[in-house]
Amino acid sequence: MKIKIIEKTHELDLEDALNEFVEKENPDIQDLQYQVTMTSHNGELEYSFSCMIVYLP
């Protein structure tokens, strides 16, 4: 069993990275967990979109 974590600042970039990983590795996915974090930096909101993939290679 392996774990892959992908993090991006835009949800569409995360979607692209996930699709690329699935197409390239063709993993046997056991679990996916998504998380969105929002922080404020100098009055600007910053987002972090991440996904943890638990899979069998």
C-alpha positions as CSV (number, residue, x, y, z in Angstrom):
1,M,0.0,0.0,0.0
2,K,1.2,3.5,-0.9
3,I,0.1,7.1,-0.2
4,K,0.3,10.0,-2.6
5,I,-0.5,13.6,-1.5
6,I,-1.1,16.2,-4.1
7,E,-1.6,19.9,-3.2
8,K,-2.5,22.8,-5.4
9,T,-3.7,26.4,-4.9
10,H,-6.5,26.1,-7.4
11,E,-9.1,23.3,-7.6
12,L,-8.8,22.8,-11.3
13,D,-5.0,22.4,-11.0
14,L,-5.7,19.7,-8.4
15,E,-8.2,18.0,-10.7
16,D,-5.6,18.0,-13.6
17,A,-2.9,16.6,-11.3
18,L,-5.1,13.9,-10.0
19,N,-6.2,12.9,-13.5
20,E,-2.5,12.9,-14.6
21,F,-1.5,10.7,-11.7
22,V,-4.4,8.2,-12.4
23,E,-3.6,8.0,-16.1
24,K,0.1,7.6,-15.6
25,E,0.2,5.2,-12.6
26,N,-3.1,3.4,-13.1
27,P,-3.3,2.8,-9.3
28,D,-5.7,0.5,-7.5
29,I,-7.2,3.3,-5.4
30,Q,-8.4,2.2,-1.9
31,D,-9.3,5.7,-0.5
32,L,-9.4,9.3,-1.5
33,Q,-9.5,12.2,1.0
34,Y,-9.9,15.8,0.0
35,Q,-9.2,18.9,2.1
36,V,-9.6,22.6,1.5
37,T,-7.7,25.1,3.7
38,M,-8.3,28.8,3.6
39,T,-5.9,31.3,5.2
40,S,-5.5,35.1,5.2
41,H,-2.2,36.6,4.3
42,N,-1.9,40.4,4.2
43,G,-5.6,40.7,3.8
44,E,-5.7,38.3,0.9
45,L,-7.4,34.9,1.1
46,E,-5.2,32.0,0.1
47,Y,-6.6,28.5,-0.6
48,S,-4.9,25.1,-0.6
49,F,-6.7,22.2,-2.2
50,S,-5.2,18.8,-1.4
51,C,-6.0,15.1,-1.9
52,M,-4.5,12.1,-0.2
53,I,-4.7,8.9,-2.3
54,V,-4.2,5.6,-0.6
55,Y,-3.5,3.0,-3.3
56,L,-2.0,-0.3,-4.3
57,P,0.7,0.1,-7.0
